[in-house]
């Protein structure tokens, strides 16, 4: 059965899926935007788990329990800060998705939601980030039956429109 890939606008912390992905910073200790919202919703246990991981390099991901979230797991993906596009940003962002999918497969995750990684305070161009996210998702799901459902959970309508357009291609 083919993986369902969809985009929606909503609150990623409220989704009842096996895993949600956090657009984390390299400390994994919380921050603003999606990262702060996930830490607040999950409660102090998430911070305790993250402290034990001792950070995560850009382009990689780590996994923790979901604590108070409906999601069983949180996959913390550290995206790149946009510096004009000539510093490996595309490959680092693609690495976030590949690492997240690898962790999902290892932990038998069947449903997962991603935010628009790096597009907030890290200023990665949303259209470019969206394209990378969809390409990496299609690559993984073409070679694996591990995932039944992938959601791109968008904070705003403009980002949702970019994901929907990319998914129609």
N, C-alpha and C positions, 0 to 999 in steps of 0.2 A: 504494500500500500504506500502511495506517495506521501511525502511529508506535506502537511498544510503549512504554508507560509503566508502570513497576513500582517497588515499594518493596522494599528488602531491608535486612537488618542485616549489617554487616560493616565491613571496613577499606577505606576509599575509596582508600588508597594502593596497594592490591594489585589494583585493577580494571584489566582489559585492555580499555580503551575508547579512542576517539580523544581524549577530553578528560575531565579531572576538574575540578570547580570547587573552588576554595579559599575558605573563609570567612576572608578576609584582613582585616587592619587597614589603615588608610590609608597606612601607610609601605610596605607590601608586603615588609617585611624580616623576616618571620617573627614568631611569637608562640607562644601556647599552643594547646591543643586541636587541632583539625583543621589549622590553619595550621602549627603546629610540627611535627605529624606529616608533613605533606606536604613541608615544607622538609627534614626529616631524611631522609625516604625518597628524595627527588629528588637530594640531594647539593648541594655548594657551587655548582654551575653555576646552580641556580635562583636563589640569592641574587644572583649576579652579574647575571643577566638582570633581576631585580627592581630592583636598584640603578639600572640604566640607565633604568627607567621613571619614576623620581623620584616615586613615590607614585600614589595614586588617590583621588579624592573618594568620599565615602559615596554609595551608590546607583549607582555605576558599576562597570566591570570592565575588566581588562587581561588580555592573553594572553602566555604565554611557552611555551618548549619544556618538555617533561616531564622531560628529562635522564634520570636513572636509573629513573624510573617506567615502568611498562608503557604508561601513557597517553602519547600523543605531545605533548599540550598540557596546560597548566594554565591555567585561566581564574580569575583572582583577582578575586572579587567582594567589595566592601566594604559590608557591611550596617550598618544603623543600631544604635546603642545604644538600648535601650528606655528612654523617659523618660515613660511613662504613656500614650502613644498620641495625644497632642494636638500632637505636634511633627513631623508628616509621616512618622512611622516606616513606616506601611503603604506609602506611595508610594515611599519610599526603598528599601524591601525589594523591592517590585515592580520598581523600576528595576534592581536587581541582576540579576534574572532576565531582564528584557528586554535589558539590555546583554550578558549572558552568551550569550543566544541569538543576538544580532546578531553577536557575535564568532565564535560557532560556525558560523553560516552563511557568514560571510566567509572562514573558514579550512577550509571543506568538512568540518566535523566531522559525522559520521553517528551517533556514539554518545557520550553524555555522562552523567556522574554528578554529582549535587549532594549536598552535606551539608545539614543543617538550618541554613541561614545565620542568623546572629545569635541563635540560641537558647541558646548556651553562656554565656560570660561577659558577652555583651551583653544577656542576660536578656529577649529578645523572647519573648512567650508562644508556646509551641510549637504549640498548636492554631491560633492566628492565623497564625503563620509558615507552617505547613503548608498552610493554606487558600490563602494568597497564592501559594505555590510551585506548587500544583496549578492554580490559575486561570491563572497566567501561562504555565505549560507547555501547558495546553490551548489557550489563545489562540494561542500561537506555532505549535503543531503543527496547528491547524485551518487556518491560512493558509499553511503551508509543508510541503513534502515533504522538506525538507533533512535532517531527523533521522529515523533509523530506530529509535533506541532511547534512552530517557531513564530513568535510574535515580535514585531517591532513596535514597541510601545512609545508613542510620541507625546511630548509635552504640549505641543501646539499644532494648530491646523496646517500651518505652512510646512512644517516638517512632515506631517502626515501625508500631505500632497506629494512631497518629493518621494517618499517611500512608495506610495501607491503607483506613481508614474514609473518608478524604477522596476517595480514588480510586474508591471504590465509589459515591459520590454521583453 
